């Protein structure tokens, strides 16, 4: 990011997608901070843990991270206040991008969704 836009302000924050409390805290901090979100990459995932692991909220870890965590994050970032943050970012940055490996894989023909 900084290579392509030297003056960019980049922030990195802690977020544990396996913890709904962590997701809620992160989303509230982002919305409450009032700073625009230029890029949000929902790309974290857990794949086939060798044994059954349960999140602190009692959900199977892979399901908690790959589905519930991402859903809760987007739900927390999309109330009216946060929508204004995204709209501000749309004016102040060249593009807002939300991406996923699944989107890229599907576009490349690596994921077949026919019949689902």
Buried (B, 14 or more C-beta within 10 A) or exposed (E): EEEEEEEEEEEEEEBBBBBBEBBBBBBBEBBEEEEBBBBBEBEBBBEEEEEEEEBEBEBBBBBBBBBBBBEBBBEBBBEEEBEEBBEBBEEEBEEBEEEEEBEEEEEEEEEEEEEE
